[in-house]
């Protein structure tokens, strides 16, 4: 993970540091969450969504990642 950690975006490195220090165990990601990521998954390069990145790279050990989309009502 240390080699992979060097290539992660700063926000991902901060999440790892907070989780490993037991300072936080829940995170809210917001902003431009629809960006696409290029990341390594095993021996191949993958182009995927934020959810793909979280599941396959940042948090593969977790069974559940909750995602909610807050929508504004239209009239």
CHARMM internal coordinates of N, CA and C (Angstrom, degrees):
IC EDIT
DIST 1 N 1 CA 1.4582
DIST 1 CA 1 C 1.5204
ANGL 1 N 1 CA 1 C 111.08
DIST 1 C 2 N 1.3447
ANGL 1 CA 1 C 2 N 118.47
DIHE 1 N 1 CA 1 C 2 N -26.20
DIST 2 N 2 CA 1.4559
ANGL 1 C 2 N 2 CA 119.69
DIHE 1 CA 1 C 2 N 2 CA -176.51
DIST 2 CA 2 C 1.5257
ANGL 2 N 2 CA 2 C 111.82
DIHE 1 C 2 N 2 CA 2 C -64.21
DIST 2 C 3 N 1.3521
ANGL 2 CA 2 C 3 N 118.26
DIHE 2 N 2 CA 2 C 3 N -39.70
DIST 3 N 3 CA 1.4650
ANGL 2 C 3 N 3 CA 120.02
DIHE 2 CA 2 C 3 N 3 CA 176.89
DIST 3 CA 3 C 1.5337
ANGL 3 N 3 CA 3 C 109.87
DIHE 2 C 3 N 3 CA 3 C -65.62
DIST 3 C 4 N 1.3156
ANGL 3 CA 3 C 4 N 116.30
DIHE 3 N 3 CA 3 C 4 N -43.52
DIST 4 N 4 CA 1.4567
ANGL 3 C 4 N 4 CA 120.97
DIHE 3 CA 3 C 4 N 4 CA 178.86
DIST 4 CA 4 C 1.5209
ANGL 4 N 4 CA 4 C 110.59
DIHE 3 C 4 N 4 CA 4 C -62.81
DIST 4 C 5 N 1.3217
ANGL 4 CA 4 C 5 N 116.52
DIHE 4 N 4 CA 4 C 5 N -40.61
DIST 5 N 5 CA 1.4638
ANGL 4 C 5 N 5 CA 120.82
DIHE 4 CA 4 C 5 N 5 CA -177.72
DIST 5 CA 5 C 1.5219
ANGL 5 N 5 CA 5 C 111.64
DIHE 4 C 5 N 5 CA 5 C -57.93
DIST 5 C 6 N 1.3194
ANGL 5 CA 5 C 6 N 118.23
DIHE 5 N 5 CA 5 C 6 N -35.17
DIST 6 N 6 CA 1.4619
ANGL 5 C 6 N 6 CA 122.09
DIHE 5 CA 5 C 6 N 6 CA -179.81
DIST 6 CA 6 C 1.5196
ANGL 6 N 6 CA 6 C 112.02
DIHE 5 C 6 N 6 CA 6 C -63.22
DIST 6 C 7 N 1.3176
ANGL 6 CA 6 C 7 N 117.51
DIHE 6 N 6 CA 6 C 7 N -27.28
DIST 7 N 7 CA 1.4640
ANGL 6 C 7 N 7 CA 121.05
DIHE 6 CA 6 C 7 N 7 CA -175.89
DIST 7 CA 7 C 1.5292
ANGL 7 N 7 CA 7 C 112.92
DIHE 6 C 7 N 7 CA 7 C -95.16
DIST 7 C 8 N 1.3245
ANGL 7 CA 7 C 8 N 117.42
DIHE 7 N 7 CA 7 C 8 N -4.50
DIST 8 N 8 CA 1.4641
ANGL 7 C 8 N 8 CA 120.83
DIHE 7 CA 7 C 8 N 8 CA -177.40
DIST 8 CA 8 C 1.5227
ANGL 8 N 8 CA 8 C 111.59
DIHE 7 C 8 N 8 CA 8 C -75.86
DIST 8 C 9 N 1.3395
ANGL 8 CA 8 C 9 N 116.48
DIHE 8 N 8 CA 8 C 9 N 154.20
DIST 9 N 9 CA 1.4656
ANGL 8 C 9 N 9 CA 119.67
DIHE 8 CA 8 C 9 N 9 CA 173.21
DIST 9 CA 9 C 1.5311
ANGL 9 N 9 CA 9 C 109.98
DIHE 8 C 9 N 9 CA 9 C -65.21
DIST 9 C 10 N 1.3215
ANGL 9 CA 9 C 10 N 116.46
DIHE 9 N 9 CA 9 C 10 N 157.10
DIST 10 N 10 CA 1.4676
ANGL 9 C 10 N 10 CA 121.32
DIHE 9 CA 9 C 10 N 10 CA -176.55
DIST 10 CA 10 C 1.5271
ANGL 10 N 10 CA 10 C 112.43
DIHE 9 C 10 N 10 CA 10 C -57.18
DIST 10 C 11 N 1.3424
ANGL 10 CA 10 C 11 N 118.16
DIHE 10 N 10 CA 10 C 11 N -39.20
DIST 11 N 11 CA 1.4688
ANGL 10 C 11 N 11 CA 120.05
DIHE 10 CA 10 C 11 N 11 CA -178.48
DIST 11 CA 11 C 1.5289
ANGL 11 N 11 CA 11 C 110.61
DIHE 10 C 11 N 11 CA 11 C -64.37
DIST 11 C 12 N 1.3250
ANGL 11 CA 11 C 12 N 117.13
DIHE 11 N 11 CA 11 C 12 N -34.13
DIST 12 N 12 CA 1.4639
ANGL 11 C 12 N 12 CA 120.81
DIHE 11 CA 11 C 12 N 12 CA 179.38
DIST 12 CA 12 C 1.5301
ANGL 12 N 12 CA 12 C 110.38
DIHE 11 C 12 N 12 CA 12 C -71.63
DIST 12 C 13 N 1.3285
ANGL 12 CA 12 C 13 N 116.65
DIHE 12 N 12 CA 12 C 13 N -40.39
DIST 13 N 13 CA 1.4698
ANGL 12 C 13 N 13 CA 120.27
DIHE 12 CA 12 C 13 N 13 CA 176.59
DIST 13 CA 13 C 1.5289
ANGL 13 N 13 CA 13 C 110.56
DIHE 12 C 13 N 13 CA 13 C -61.14
DIST 13 C 14 N 1.3327
ANGL 13 CA 13 C 14 N 116.26
DIHE 13 N 13 CA 13 C 14 N -39.66
DIST 14 N 14 CA 1.4717
ANGL 13 C 14 N 14 CA 120.39
DIHE 13 CA 13 C 14 N 14 CA 179.06
DIST 14 CA 14 C 1.5248
ANGL 14 N 14 CA 14 C 110.88
DIHE 13 C 14 N 14 CA 14 C -65.62
DIST 14 C 15 N 1.3299
ANGL 14 CA 14 C 15 N 117.12
DIHE 14 N 14 CA 14 C 15 N -40.89
DIST 15 N 15 CA 1.4673
ANGL 14 C 15 N 15 CA 120.32
DIHE 14 CA 14 C 15 N 15 CA 177.42
DIST 15 CA 15 C 1.5206
ANGL 15 N 15 CA 15 C 110.97
DIHE 14 C 15 N 15 CA 15 C -60.39
DIST 15 C 16 N 1.3151
ANGL 15 CA 15 C 16 N 117.52
DIHE 15 N 15 CA 15 C 16 N -43.79
DIST 16 N 16 CA 1.4626
ANGL 15 C 16 N 16 CA 121.61
DIHE 15 CA 15 C 16 N 16 CA -179.94
DIST 16 CA 16 C 1.5214
ANGL 16 N 16 CA 16 C 110.45
DIHE 15 C 16 N 16 CA 16 C -63.06
DIST 16 C 17 N 1.3321
ANGL 16 CA 16 C 17 N 116.30
DIHE 16 N 16 CA 16 C 17 N -45.51
DIST 17 N 17 CA 1.4649
ANGL 16 C 17 N 17 CA 120.20
DIHE 16 CA 16 C 17 N 17 CA -179.15
DIST 17 CA 17 C 1.5229
ANGL 17 N 17 CA 17 C 111.28
DIHE 16 C 17 N 17 CA 17 C -61.97
DIST 17 C 18 N 1.3193
ANGL 17 CA 17 C 18 N 118.03
DIHE 17 N 17 CA 17 C 18 N -43.15
DIST 18 N 18 CA 1.4633
ANGL 17 C 18 N 18 CA 121.41
DIHE 17 CA 17 C 18 N 18 CA 179.40
DIST 18 CA 18 C 1.5243
ANGL 18 N 18 CA 18 C 111.39
DIHE 17 C 18 N 18 CA 18 C -66.16
DIST 18 C 19 N 1.3200
ANGL 18 CA 18 C 19 N 117.34
DIHE 18 N 18 CA 18 C 19 N -40.61
DIST 19 N 19 CA 1.4589
ANGL 18 C 19 N 19 CA 120.61
DIHE 18 CA 18 C 19 N 19 CA 179.66
DIST 19 CA 19 C 1.5251
ANGL 19 N 19 CA 19 C 110.75
DIHE 18 C 19 N 19 CA 19 C -66.85
DIST 19 C 20 N 1.3299
ANGL 19 CA 19 C 20 N 116.99
DIHE 19 N 19 CA 19 C 20 N -45.99
DIST 20 N 20 CA 1.4633
ANGL 19 C 20 N 20 CA 120.72
DIHE 19 CA 19 C 20 N 20 CA -177.84
DIST 20 CA 20 C 1.5240
ANGL 20 N 20 CA 20 C 112.84
DIHE 19 C 20 N 20 CA 20 C -66.88
DIST 20 C 21 N 1.3390
ANGL 20 CA 20 C 21 N 117.23
DIHE 20 N 20 CA 20 C 21 N -26.75
DIST 21 N 21 CA 1.4665
ANGL 20 C 21 N 21 CA 120.08
DIHE 20 CA 20 C 21 N 21 CA -179.97
DIST 21 CA 21 C 1.5261
ANGL 21 N 21 CA 21 C 111.73
DIHE 20 C 21 N 21 CA 21 C -87.37
DIST 21 C 22 N 1.3269
ANGL 21 CA 21 C 22 N 117.81
DIHE 21 N 21 CA 21 C 22 N 1.94
DIST 22 N 22 CA 1.4646
ANGL 21 C 22 N 22 CA 123.78
DIHE 21 CA 21 C 22 N 22 CA -176.26
DIST 22 CA 22 C 1.5278
ANGL 22 N 22 CA 22 C 112.46
DIHE 21 C 22 N 22 CA 22 C 62.17
DIST 22 C 23 N 1.3272
ANGL 22 CA 22 C 23 N 117.38
DIHE 22 N 22 CA 22 C 23 N 20.10
DIST 23 N 23 CA 1.4618
ANGL 22 C 23 N 23 CA 121.23
DIHE 22 CA 22 C 23 N 23 CA 177.05
DIST 23 CA 23 C 1.5255
ANGL 23 N 23 CA 23 C 110.84
DIHE 22 C 23 N 23 CA 23 C -77.47
DIST 23 C 24 N 1.3234
ANGL 23 CA 23 C 24 N 116.37
DIHE 23 N 23 CA 23 C 24 N -30.21
DIST 24 N 24 CA 1.4631
ANGL 23 C 24 N 24 CA 120.33
DIHE 23 CA 23 C 24 N 24 CA -178.10
DIST 24 CA 24 C 1.5264
ANGL 24 N 24 CA 24 C 108.72
DIHE 23 C 24 N 24 CA 24 C -149.99
DIST 24 C 25 N 1.3227
ANGL 24 CA 24 C 25 N 115.01
DIHE 24 N 24 CA 24 C 25 N 146.92
DIST 25 N 25 CA 1.4641
ANGL 24 C 25 N 25 CA 118.86
DIHE 24 CA 24 C 25 N 25 CA 174.82
DIST 25 CA 25 C 1.5210
ANGL 25 N 25 CA 25 C 111.45
DIHE 24 C 25 N 25 CA 25 C -132.59
DIST 25 C 26 N 1.3278
ANGL 25 CA 25 C 26 N 115.82
DIHE 25 N 25 CA 25 C 26 N 7.18
DIST 26 N 26 CA 1.4536
ANGL 25 C 26 N 26 CA 121.67
DIHE 25 CA 25 C 26 N 26 CA 174.86
DIST 26 CA 26 C 1.5250
ANGL 26 N 26 CA 26 C 107.44
DIHE 25 C 26 N 26 CA 26 C -135.34
DIST 26 C 27 N 1.3170
ANGL 26 CA 26 C 27 N 116.29
DIHE 26 N 26 CA 26 C 27 N 142.68
DIST 27 N 27 CA 1.4492
ANGL 26 C 27 N 27 CA 120.89
DIHE 26 CA 26 C 27 N 27 CA -177.79
DIST 27 CA 27 C 1.5209
ANGL 27 N 27 CA 27 C 109.52
DIHE 26 C 27 N 27 CA 27 C -136.72
DIST 27 C 28 N 1.2996
ANGL 27 CA 27 C 28 N 115.43
DIHE 27 N 27 CA 27 C 28 N 143.89
DIST 28 N 28 CA 1.4633
ANGL 27 C 28 N 28 CA 121.27
DIHE 27 CA 27 C 28 N 28 CA 174.14
DIST 28 CA 28 C 1.5179
ANGL 28 N 28 CA 28 C 107.06
DIHE 27 C 28 N 28 CA 28 C -115.63
DIST 28 C 29 N 1.3057
ANGL 28 CA 28 C 29 N 115.64
DIHE 28 N 28 CA 28 C 29 N 117.84
DIST 29 N 29 CA 1.4567
ANGL 28 C 29 N 29 CA 121.11
DIHE 28 CA 28 C 29 N 29 CA 176.81
DIST 29 CA 29 C 1.5175
ANGL 29 N 29 CA 29 C 107.68
DIHE 28 C 29 N 29 CA 29 C -100.19
DIST 29 C 30 N 1.2987
ANGL 29 CA 29 C 30 N 115.96
DIHE 29 N 29 CA 29 C 30 N 133.76
DIST 30 N 30 CA 1.4588
ANGL 29 C 30 N 30 CA 120.23
DIHE 29 CA 29 C 30 N 30 CA -177.37
DIST 30 CA 30 C 1.5194
ANGL 30 N 30 CA 30 C 108.89
DIHE 29 C 30 N 30 CA 30 C -144.88
DIST 30 C 31 N 1.2875
ANGL 30 CA 30 C 31 N 115.59
DIHE 30 N 30 CA 30 C 31 N 174.13
DIST 31 N 31 CA 1.4653
ANGL 30 C 31 N 31 CA 120.22
DIHE 30 CA 30 C 31 N 31 CA -179.90
DIST 31 CA 31 C 1.5151
ANGL 31 N 31 CA 31 C 109.26
DIHE 30 C 31 N 31 CA 31 C 99.22
DIST 31 C 32 N 1.2985
ANGL 31 CA 31 C 32 N 115.48
DIHE 31 N 31 CA 31 C 32 N -138.65
DIST 32 N 32 CA 1.4643
ANGL 31 C 32 N 32 CA 120.71
DIHE 31 CA 31 C 32 N 32 CA -177.35
DIST 32 CA 32 C 1.5289
ANGL 32 N 32 CA 32 C 109.56
DIHE 31 C 32 N 32 CA 32 C -82.65
DIST 32 C 33 N 1.3137
ANGL 32 CA 32 C 33 N 115.54
DIHE 32 N 32 CA 32 C 33 N 74.94
DIST 33 N 33 CA 1.4666
ANGL 32 C 33 N 33 CA 120.59
DIHE 32 CA 32 C 33 N 33 CA -175.38
DIST 33 CA 33 C 1.5297
ANGL 33 N 33 CA 33 C 113.07
DIHE 32 C 33 N 33 CA 33 C -83.64
DIST 33 C 34 N 1.3191
ANGL 33 CA 33 C 34 N 116.51
DIHE 33 N 33 CA 33 C 34 N 0.72
DIST 34 N 34 CA 1.4635
ANGL 33 C 34 N 34 CA 119.53
DIHE 33 CA 33 C 34 N 34 CA -179.51
DIST 34 CA 34 C 1.5223
ANGL 34 N 34 CA 34 C 112.42
DIHE 33 C 34 N 34 CA 34 C -97.43
DIST 34 C 35 N 1.3384
ANGL 34 CA 34 C 35 N 117.04
DIHE 34 N 34 CA 34 C 35 N 9.09
DIST 35 N 35 CA 1.4529
ANGL 34 C 35 N 35 CA 120.17
DIHE 34 CA 34 C 35 N 35 CA 174.65
DIST 35 CA 35 C 1.5188
ANGL 35 N 35 CA 35 C 109.86
DIHE 34 C 35 N 35 CA 35 C -59.78
DIST 35 C 36 N 1.3103
ANGL 35 CA 35 C 36 N 115.95
DIHE 35 N 35 CA 35 C 36 N 156.25
DIST 36 N 36 CA 1.4587
ANGL 35 C 36 N 36 CA 122.27
DIHE 35 CA 35 C 36 N 36 CA 174.62
DIST 36 CA 36 C 1.5217
ANGL 36 N 36 CA 36 C 107.70
DIHE 35 C 36 N 36 CA 36 C -104.98
DIST 36 C 37 N 1.3185
ANGL 36 CA 36 C 37 N 116.92
DIHE 36 N 36 CA 36 C 37 N 149.62
DIST 37 N 37 CA 1.4465
ANGL 36 C 37 N 37 CA 122.62
DIHE 36 CA 36 C 37 N 37 CA -176.67
DIST 37 CA 37 C 1.5196
ANGL 37 N 37 CA 37 C 109.92
DIHE 36 C 37 N 37 CA 37 C -122.81
DIST 37 C 38 N 1.3165
ANGL 37 CA 37 C 38 N 114.90
DIHE 37 N 37 CA 37 C 38 N 144.84
DIST 38 N 38 CA 1.4503
ANGL 37 C 38 N 38 CA 121.19
DIHE 37 CA 37 C 38 N 38 CA 170.28
DIST 38 CA 38 C 1.5222
ANGL 38 N 38 CA 38 C 105.82
DIHE 37 C 38 N 38 CA 38 C -106.81
DIST 38 C 39 N 1.3305
ANGL 38 CA 38 C 39 N 116.50
DIHE 38 N 38 CA 38 C 39 N 119.19
DIST 39 N 39 CA 1.4562
ANGL 38 C 39 N 39 CA 119.78
DIHE 38 CA 38 C 39 N 39 CA -176.02
DIST 39 CA 39 C 1.5215
ANGL 39 N 39 CA 39 C 110.31
DIHE 38 C 39 N 39 CA 39 C -145.08
DIST 39 C 40 N 1.3281
ANGL 39 CA 39 C 40 N 114.64
DIHE 39 N 39 CA 39 C 40 N 161.50
DIST 40 N 40 CA 1.4552
ANGL 39 C 40 N 40 CA 120.70
DIHE 39 CA 39 C 40 N 40 CA 176.74
DIST 40 CA 40 C 1.5134
ANGL 40 N 40 CA 40 C 109.91
DIHE 39 C 40 N 40 CA 40 C -86.41
DIST 40 C 41 N 1.3035
ANGL 40 CA 40 C 41 N 116.43
DIHE 40 N 40 CA 40 C 41 N 133.64
DIST 41 N 41 CA 1.4620
ANGL 40 C 41 N 41 CA 122.81
DIHE 40 CA 40 C 41 N 41 CA 173.66
DIST 41 CA 41 C 1.5187
ANGL 41 N 41 CA 41 C 105.77
DIHE 40 C 41 N 41 CA 41 C -130.73
DIST 41 C 42 N 1.3190
ANGL 41 CA 41 C 42 N 114.80
DIHE 41 N 41 CA 41 C 42 N 99.35
DIST 42 N 42 CA 1.4610
ANGL 41 C 42 N 42 CA 118.83
DIHE 41 CA 41 C 42 N 42 CA -173.50
DIST 42 CA 42 C 1.5125
ANGL 42 N 42 CA 42 C 108.54
DIHE 41 C 42 N 42 CA 42 C 73.68
DIST 42 C 43 N 1.3063
ANGL 42 CA 42 C 43 N 116.67
DIHE 42 N 42 CA 42 C 43 N -123.03
DIST 43 N 43 CA 1.4629
ANGL 42 C 43 N 43 CA 120.27
DIHE 42 CA 42 C 43 N 43 CA -178.37
DIST 43 CA 43 C 1.5206
ANGL 43 N 43 CA 43 C 112.74
DIHE 42 C 43 N 43 CA 43 C -104.46
DIST 43 C 44 N 1.3294
ANGL 43 CA 43 C 44 N 117.27
DIHE 43 N 43 CA 43 C 44 N 7.24
DIST 44 N 44 CA 1.4617
ANGL 43 C 44 N 44 CA 119.05
DIHE 43 CA 43 C 44 N 44 CA -177.77
DIST 44 CA 44 C 1.5220
ANGL 44 N 44 CA 44 C 111.65
DIHE 43 C 44 N 44 CA 44 C -118.79
DIST 44 C 45 N 1.3134
ANGL 44 CA 44 C 45 N 115.87
DIHE 44 N 44 CA 44 C 45 N 154.20
DIST 45 N 45 CA 1.4580
ANGL 44 C 45 N 45 CA 121.67
DIHE 44 CA 44 C 45 N 45 CA 174.38
DIST 45 CA 45 C 1.5299
ANGL 45 N 45 CA 45 C 107.64
DIHE 44 C 45 N 45 CA 45 C -88.15
DIST 45 C 46 N 1.3197
ANGL 45 CA 45 C 46 N 116.06
DIHE 45 N 45 CA 45 C 46 N 133.78
DIST 46 N 46 CA 1.4660
ANGL 45 C 46 N 46 CA 121.74
DIHE 45 CA 45 C 46 N 46 CA -176.48
DIST 46 CA 46 C 1.5224
ANGL 46 N 46 CA 46 C 108.47
DIHE 45 C 46 N 46 CA 46 C -123.67
DIST 46 C 47 N 1.3190
ANGL 46 CA 46 C 47 N 116.17
DIHE 46 N 46 CA 46 C 47 N 139.35
DIST 47 N 47 CA 1.4554
ANGL 46 C 47 N 47 CA 122.59
DIHE 46 CA 46 C 47 N 47 CA 174.09
DIST 47 CA 47 C 1.5225
ANGL 47 N 47 CA 47 C 106.24
DIHE 46 C 47 N 47 CA 47 C -107.41
DIST 47 C 48 N 1.3631
ANGL 47 CA 47 C 48 N 116.51
DIHE 47 N 47 CA 47 C 48 N 111.02
DIST 48 N 48 CA 1.4525
ANGL 47 C 48 N 48 CA 118.10
DIHE 47 CA 47 C 48 N 48 CA -174.22
DIST 48 CA 48 C 1.5128
ANGL 48 N 48 CA 48 C 113.13
DIHE 47 C 48 N 48 CA 48 C -144.28
DIST 48 C 49 N 1.3064
ANGL 48 CA 48 C 49 N 114.19
DIHE 48 N 48 CA 48 C 49 N -179.61
DIST 49 N 49 CA 1.4672
ANGL 48 C 49 N 49 CA 122.21
DIHE 48 CA 48 C 49 N 49 CA -178.97
DIST 49 CA 49 C 1.5266
ANGL 49 N 49 CA 49 C 110.98
DIHE 48 C 49 N 49 CA 49 C -81.17
DIST 49 C 50 N 1.3196
ANGL 49 CA 49 C 50 N 116.01
DIHE 49 N 49 CA 49 C 50 N 175.26
DIST 50 N 50 CA 1.4590
ANGL 49 C 50 N 50 CA 121.28
DIHE 49 CA 49 C 50 N 50 CA 175.93
DIST 50 CA 50 C 1.5242
ANGL 50 N 50 CA 50 C 110.35
DIHE 49 C 50 N 50 CA 50 C -59.68
DIST 50 C 51 N 1.3193
ANGL 50 CA 50 C 51 N 117.51
DIHE 50 N 50 CA 50 C 51 N -41.86
DIST 51 N 51 CA 1.4606
ANGL 50 C 51 N 51 CA 121.38
DIHE 50 CA 50 C 51 N 51 CA 178.87
DIST 51 CA 51 C 1.5316
ANGL 51 N 51 CA 51 C 110.09
DIHE 50 C 51 N 51 CA 51 C -62.03
DIST 51 C 52 N 1.3302
ANGL 51 CA 51 C 52 N 117.90
DIHE 51 N 51 CA 51 C 52 N -42.52
DIST 52 N 52 CA 1.4663
ANGL 51 C 52 N 52 CA 121.01
DIHE 51 CA 51 C 52 N 52 CA 176.37
DIST 52 CA 52 C 1.5210
ANGL 52 N 52 CA 52 C 110.42
DIHE 51 C 52 N 52 CA 52 C -59.24
DIST 52 C 53 N 1.3367
ANGL 52 CA 52 C 53 N 116.82
DIHE 52 N 52 CA 52 C 53 N -45.27
DIST 53 N 53 CA 1.4671
ANGL 52 C 53 N 53 CA 122.18
DIHE 52 CA 52 C 53 N 53 CA -180.00
DIST 53 CA 53 C 1.5251
ANGL 53 N 53 CA 53 C 110.77
DIHE 52 C 53 N 53 CA 53 C -61.64
DIST 53 C 54 N 1.3341
ANGL 53 CA 53 C 54 N 116.97
DIHE 53 N 53 CA 53 C 54 N -44.61
DIST 54 N 54 CA 1.4673
ANGL 53 C 54 N 54 CA 120.42
DIHE 53 CA 53 C 54 N 54 CA 179.80
DIST 54 CA 54 C 1.5261
ANGL 54 N 54 CA 54 C 110.99
DIHE 53 C 54 N 54 CA 54 C -63.01
DIST 54 C 55 N 1.3281
ANGL 54 CA 54 C 55 N 116.92
DIHE 54 N 54 CA 54 C 55 N -46.79
DIST 55 N 55 CA 1.4615
ANGL 54 C 55 N 55 CA 121.44
DIHE 54 CA 54 C 55 N 55 CA -176.65
DIST 55 CA 55 C 1.5224
ANGL 55 N 55 CA 55 C 113.13
DIHE 54 C 55 N 55 CA 55 C -68.53
DIST 55 C 56 N 1.3181
ANGL 55 CA 55 C 56 N 116.85
DIHE 55 N 55 CA 55 C 56 N -41.45
DIST 56 N 56 CA 1.4647
ANGL 55 C 56 N 56 CA 120.12
DIHE 55 CA 55 C 56 N 56 CA -171.00
DIST 56 CA 56 C 1.5189
ANGL 56 N 56 CA 56 C 114.56
DIHE 55 C 56 N 56 CA 56 C -95.77
DIST 56 C 57 N 1.3441
ANGL 56 CA 56 C 57 N 117.86
DIHE 56 N 56 CA 56 C 57 N -24.22
DIST 57 N 57 CA 1.4572
ANGL 56 C 57 N 57 CA 119.72
DIHE 56 CA 56 C 57 N 57 CA -175.16
DIST 57 CA 57 C 1.5182
ANGL 57 N 57 CA 57 C 111.77
DIHE 56 C 57 N 57 CA 57 C -116.22
DIST 57 C 58 N 1.3146
ANGL 57 CA 57 C 58 N 116.79
DIHE 57 N 57 CA 57 C 58 N -57.24
DIST 58 N 58 CA 1.4565
ANGL 57 C 58 N 58 CA 120.38
DIHE 57 CA 57 C 58 N 58 CA -170.58
DIST 58 CA 58 C 1.5209
ANGL 58 N 58 CA 58 C 113.32
DIHE 57 C 58 N 58 CA 58 C -79.07
DIST 58 C 59 N 1.3363
ANGL 58 CA 58 C 59 N 117.89
DIHE 58 N 58 CA 58 C 59 N -36.99
DIST 59 N 59 CA 1.4663
ANGL 58 C 59 N 59 CA 120.37
DIHE 58 CA 58 C 59 N 59 CA -175.02
DIST 59 CA 59 C 1.5186
ANGL 59 N 59 CA 59 C 113.30
DIHE 58 C 59 N 59 CA 59 C -137.03
DIST 59 C 60 N 1.3203
ANGL 59 CA 59 C 60 N 118.81
DIHE 59 N 59 CA 59 C 60 N 52.27
DIST 60 N 60 CA 1.4641
ANGL 59 C 60 N 60 CA 118.96
DIHE 59 CA 59 C 60 N 60 CA -177.89
DIST 60 CA 60 C 1.5292
ANGL 60 N 60 CA 60 C 113.02
DIHE 59 C 60 N 60 CA 60 C -67.40
DIST 60 C 61 N 1.3225
ANGL 60 CA 60 C 61 N 117.54
DIHE 60 N 60 CA 60 C 61 N -18.96
DIST 61 N 61 CA 1.4647
ANGL 60 C 61 N 61 CA 120.62
DIHE 60 CA 60 C 61 N 61 CA -177.71
DIST 61 CA 61 C 1.5268
ANGL 61 N 61 CA 61 C 113.11
DIHE 60 C 61 N 61 CA 61 C -80.14
DIST 61 C 62 N 1.3232
ANGL 61 CA 61 C 62 N 117.84
DIHE 61 N 61 CA 61 C 62 N -9.98
DIST 62 N 62 CA 1.4642
ANGL 61 C 62 N 62 CA 120.85
DIHE 61 CA 61 C 62 N 62 CA -178.76
DIST 62 CA 62 C 1.5182
ANGL 62 N 62 CA 62 C 110.58
DIHE 61 C 62 N 62 CA 62 C -91.26
DIST 62 C 63 N 1.3309
ANGL 62 CA 62 C 63 N 114.81
DIHE 62 N 62 CA 62 C 63 N 139.45
DIST 63 N 63 CA 1.4577
ANGL 62 C 63 N 63 CA 119.86
DIHE 62 CA 62 C 63 N 63 CA 178.22
DIST 63 CA 63 C 1.5160
ANGL 63 N 63 CA 63 C 112.31
DIHE 62 C 63 N 63 CA 63 C -83.43
DIST 63 C 64 N 1.3466
ANGL 63 CA 63 C 64 N 117.15
DIHE 63 N 63 CA 63 C 64 N -26.05
DIST 64 N 64 CA 1.4650
ANGL 63 C 64 N 64 CA 120.90
DIHE 63 CA 63 C 64 N 64 CA -174.34
DIST 64 CA 64 C 1.5203
ANGL 64 N 64 CA 64 C 110.13
DIHE 63 C 64 N 64 CA 64 C -131.61
DIST 64 C 65 N 1.3048
ANGL 64 CA 64 C 65 N 115.53
DIHE 64 N 64 CA 64 C 65 N 131.12
DIST 65 N 65 CA 1.4581
ANGL 64 C 65 N 65 CA 122.14
DIHE 64 CA 64 C 65 N 65 CA 170.05
DIST 65 CA 65 C 1.5208
ANGL 65 N 65 CA 65 C 105.25
DIHE 64 C 65 N 65 CA 65 C -127.25
DIST 65 C 66 N 1.3304
ANGL 65 CA 65 C 66 N 116.42
DIHE 65 N 65 CA 65 C 66 N 115.49
DIST 66 N 66 CA 1.4617
ANGL 65 C 66 N 66 CA 120.40
DIHE 65 CA 65 C 66 N 66 CA -179.15
DIST 66 CA 66 C 1.5142
ANGL 66 N 66 CA 66 C 109.99
DIHE 65 C 66 N 66 CA 66 C -84.80
DIST 66 C 67 N 1.3138
ANGL 66 CA 66 C 67 N 115.17
DIHE 66 N 66 CA 66 C 67 N 136.14
DIST 67 N 67 CA 1.4550
ANGL 66 C 67 N 67 CA 121.43
DIHE 66 CA 66 C 67 N 67 CA 179.92
DIST 67 CA 67 C 1.5156
ANGL 67 N 67 CA 67 C 107.75
DIHE 66 C 67 N 67 CA 67 C -131.24
DIST 67 C 68 N 1.3043
ANGL 67 CA 67 C 68 N 115.58
DIHE 67 N 67 CA 67 C 68 N 131.39
DIST 68 N 68 CA 1.4557
ANGL 67 C 68 N 68 CA 119.19
DIHE 67 CA 67 C 68 N 68 CA 174.64
DIST 68 CA 68 C 1.5126
ANGL 68 N 68 CA 68 C 108.67
DIHE 67 C 68 N 68 CA 68 C -130.91
DIST 68 C 69 N 1.2997
ANGL 68 CA 68 C 69 N 116.37
DIHE 68 N 68 CA 68 C 69 N 145.90
DIST 69 N 69 CA 1.4495
ANGL 68 C 69 N 69 CA 121.84
DIHE 68 CA 68 C 69 N 69 CA 178.46
DIST 69 CA 69 C 1.5235
ANGL 69 N 69 CA 69 C 106.89
DIHE 68 C 69 N 69 CA 69 C -118.46
DIST 69 C 70 N 1.3116
ANGL 69 CA 69 C 70 N 114.90
DIHE 69 N 69 CA 69 C 70 N 113.71
DIST 70 N 70 CA 1.4471
ANGL 69 C 70 N 70 CA 119.75
DIHE 69 CA 69 C 70 N 70 CA 177.63
DIST 70 CA 70 C 1.5161
ANGL 70 N 70 CA 70 C 108.79
DIHE 69 C 70 N 70 CA 70 C -81.93
DIST 70 C 71 N 1.2860
ANGL 70 CA 70 C 71 N 115.74
DIHE 70 N 70 CA 70 C 71 N 121.54
DIST 71 N 71 CA 1.4575
ANGL 70 C 71 N 71 CA 119.84
DIHE 70 CA 70 C 71 N 71 CA -178.67
DIST 71 CA 71 C 1.5190
ANGL 71 N 71 CA 71 C 109.01
DIHE 70 C 71 N 71 CA 71 C -112.05
DIST 71 C 72 N 1.2920
ANGL 71 CA 71 C 72 N 114.80
DIHE 71 N 71 CA 71 C 72 N 146.71
DIST 72 N 72 CA 1.4590
ANGL 71 C 72 N 72 CA 118.52
DIHE 71 CA 71 C 72 N 72 CA 174.71
DIST 72 CA 72 C 1.5168
ANGL 72 N 72 CA 72 C 107.82
DIHE 71 C 72 N 72 CA 72 C -90.51
DIST 72 C 73 N 1.3167
ANGL 72 CA 72 C 73 N 114.73
DIHE 72 N 72 CA 72 C 73 N 142.97
DIST 73 N 73 CA 1.4629
ANGL 72 C 73 N 73 CA 119.02
DIHE 72 CA 72 C 73 N 73 CA 179.70
DIST 73 CA 73 C 1.5258
ANGL 73 N 73 CA 73 C 110.71
DIHE 72 C 73 N 73 CA 73 C -76.26
DIST 73 C 74 N 1.2677
ANGL 73 CA 73 C 74 N 115.97
DIHE 73 N 73 CA 73 C 74 N 145.85
DIST 74 N 74 CA 1.4750
ANGL 73 C 74 N 74 CA 119.57
DIHE 73 CA 73 C 74 N 74 CA 176.30
DIST 74 CA 74 C 1.5226
ANGL 74 N 74 CA 74 C 107.34
DIHE 73 C 74 N 74 CA 74 C -107.61
DIST 74 C 75 N 1.2861
ANGL 74 CA 74 C 75 N 114.01
DIHE 74 N 74 CA 74 C 75 N 149.41
DIST 75 N 75 CA 1.4779
ANGL 74 C 75 N 75 CA 118.39
DIHE 74 CA 74 C 75 N 75 CA -177.04
DIST 75 CA 75 C 1.4849
ANGL 75 N 75 CA 75 C 111.92
DIHE 74 C 75 N 75 CA 75 C -107.51
END
COOR INIT
IC SEED 1 N 1 CA 1 C
IC BUILD
